[in-house]
Amino acid sequence: MTEGRKDKGTGRSCRSSISGMNRHPRLYFWAFIFLLILNFRFQSIAFAQSDVWRKGEELVYKVNWSFIRLGTLRLKVADKLKIEGRDAYRVILSIDSNPLLFFLNVHFNTESIIDEDYFSHYFMINEIIGGEKVRTEYWFDYDQKKIIIKGAKVGSCTESANSEMSLLAKIQDGTSIVYFARGNIYQNKKIRIPVMIETEIEYIDFVFNNKRRLLEIDAIGRSVEVVGLEGKAGFKGIAGFTGEFQGWFSTDGRAVPLRAKMKVFIGKVTVELERWNK
């Protein structure tokens, strides 16, 4: 057949349309490349939302107050386990002050069990209160809608606290909020979420805007593209963390926290990635 099928609306043949496309091969080549890039970009971002978790990941940060090194913060995904048939992860956080600073003596660690959707199921903190080592544990029972809190002096068999609270929604602890931020960093939204702080349920606000910029990170040795967030904590958390804060994360799909600025008990500090084990 030599004639193309007629287009009812214009009377033009399909053959004439095809020949018109053939006159602009470069245009359609670059359009095709653009669509491939766009498709890859959105696929990588979708993948990033589920690629935060990796057993064995260890992140080490320096904590600076102006030019003074206050101490070191460590985050490690120590183990992968199952909770009610779903993946969950045991995360250990430790903070140690700089031993060269005579005026500062901060040493404590926490352990969290966080599910794949970034909500806490268990939180434990070892800290020094009034010169005594105290261990406090929290169990978040979503089926029974309650929080079980147990506290004891380390080395003592006598519990110093044992109480229960109502639990009306899924909750964060002082460590899981870091992974919640990582899991949502590529989105564009504002959200307020509950956080367990001592014996109270407090709230933290996140503003995810998916804004990209270049940021120089000493440990990497060059400027890298990062995506940022802003927020505000309406409470005093670990190390006196409170008030407004900012954070910048990698754009490679892992959403690694690279730098943060926040207020703690001593003032405004900068937390920056120093080394890592992926």
Secondary structure, DSSP 8 states (H G I E B T S, - for coil): --S--B-TTT--BHHHHHHHHHT-HHHHHHHHHHHHHHHHHHHHHHHHTT-S--TT-EEEEEEEETTEEEEEEEEEEEEEEEETTEEEEEEEEEEEE-TT-TT---EEEEEEEEETTS-EEEEEEEEEETTEEEEEEEEEETTTTEEEEEEEETT-SSEEEEEEEE--S--B-TTHHHHHHHHHTTS-EEEEEEEEETTEEEEEEEEEEEEEEEEEETTTTEEEEEEEEEEEESS--GGG-EEEEEEEEESSSS--EEEEEEEETTEEEEEEEEEEE-
